[in-house]
């Protein structure tokens, strides 16, 4: 009872000490995330006397674009971090390893610092949308009013749960109190998931509206919510939030690693950087599959919208997307390879050739993925080529080639992680040779089948390639992951550690690569947000409410790229501020003079995968 009374007192005090969060809670109850409204300009219906109001200088659409994008990125971070913070806490609770609980608490510290900022931007976004686009907001409010009420209740529940989860961490660290704390973390993720998918219904309704049935307000809201792209976007954004949160936490660890003063601090943030990169890669591998599902649903809903995205003026965005994803894959693999080289003594020569082969495959696949279908050429150049399609490079500019190389890059990245996981270990199981032969055979056969289906895709109708061949490639890659991962885990259970993992020895470029990965993810999310919004062209609600304002056009790619770069810069500055705020408490405590009770000693921070069983038992 004393502990619970203290928790409640801390909760009340924390809310009272956060006026920004308190003010933003009420403002954001109507609207937390409407990213697709960032390009809205007017509504063709409604009863409001004014259709829009413009903002002098910057323009209402640009202002909404910036605020909505920053809010969406912050919301992605706030919704993604609790997932792996809670998982780390569960691992620490089950294994008794205090370092996992410490890591989870540090992740949650970043979350608590970002939560108020996210809510504040949500409130600003709501006020601007209501003031600048009253007819459009009136139309959406008329349809989705019941979901607004559900959203308000969920937001209040999540706020209370978050404060109890964060401020009750130390008070609920043992026994049944710890179980209740873990339950709070689970409920925090449940509330966050529903807080994500409810606003997704408002945004996806704009891109894929359905015929709203007559009936009660709840029936109409449910019919609008369950639109064709709602669940594909839900899954895609859930995975993307995990990727964003993982890489930003990795960047935080990279910055702290670069500025670390003592060996213990370097070891801790080296390990934290590995965990952040691991989480980012874990989410990155299935993310292209979720994106493919979303594009497939868009094509099935409205073929013209799909052609606008993939074959119209927005098609060049996917060349930029390929470049960003390629750099992200290269950066993630590079960090793994640095870990093998510097954390596992004696592994550099052993794994040099496999790393070189993986690098060549990744670069070749990236070159194919970045190849455009049609080239921007002068009239003279087009005549020499015989058209806008290059006679040789044009072969690699179609989706059959791009789907093939994207799956191959996922396979290479997955095997890079498996290689890091197995480094420094020697198999002792009697069936180890058979298991490795099976895994090698599965990998080789899967790669060959993926390439055969890719080449075969040139000779079949598009409907066969999209519905059967591309889907089969995805299923094959998933099968490889589901087969090799458990087999590797079983082998490593009885494996002998030949080389102990060394932490805190990574070169500075490892920290820089973590920061680069985070920037690539942010750019990628701003890019695809623009693509989804622009796919509606001159419609606010596609095919239902036409845009008749001065902004009834899709921004040019160069103009959009400038705004996307600005949004990325602004978001990085906000995140840097959040990092600075989160580290102020650490600086106030002064330098670590020694070990705290329950902390590990020097060099005793093994990785989640690839660590030493001997060190894992230390506490």
Secondary structure, DSSP 8 states (H G I E B T S, - for coil): -HHHHHHHHHHHHHHHT-HHHHHHHHHHTS-S--GGGGG----S--S-S-S----TTT-HHHHHHHHHHHHHHHHHHHHHHHHHHHHHHHHHHHH--HHHHHHHHHHHHHHHHHHHHHHHHHHHHHHHHHHH-HHHHHHHHHHHHHHHHHHHHHHHHHHHHHHHHHHTTTTT-SHHHHHHHHHHHHHHHHHHHHHHHHHHHHHHHHHS-----SS-HHHHHHHHHS-TTHHHHHHHHHHHHHHHHHHHHHHHHHHHHHT--SHHHHHHHHHHHHHHHHHHHHHHHHHHHHHHHHHHHHHHH-HHHHHHHHTSTTHHHHHHHHHHHHHHHHHHHHHHHHHHHHHSTTHHHHHHHHHHHHHHHHHHHHHHHT--SS----HHHHHHHTSSS-TTGGGGGSHHHHHHHHHHHHHHHHHHHHHHHHTTEE---TTHHHHHHHHHHHHHHHHHHHHHHHHHGGGS-HHHIIIIIHHHHHHHHHHHHHHHHHHHHHHHHS-EESS----S---HHHHHHHHHHHHHHHHHHHHHHHHHHHTTTTEEETTTEE--STT-S---HHHHHHHHHHHHHHHHHHHHHHHHHHHHHHHHH-S--S--TT---TT----SSS--HHHHT--
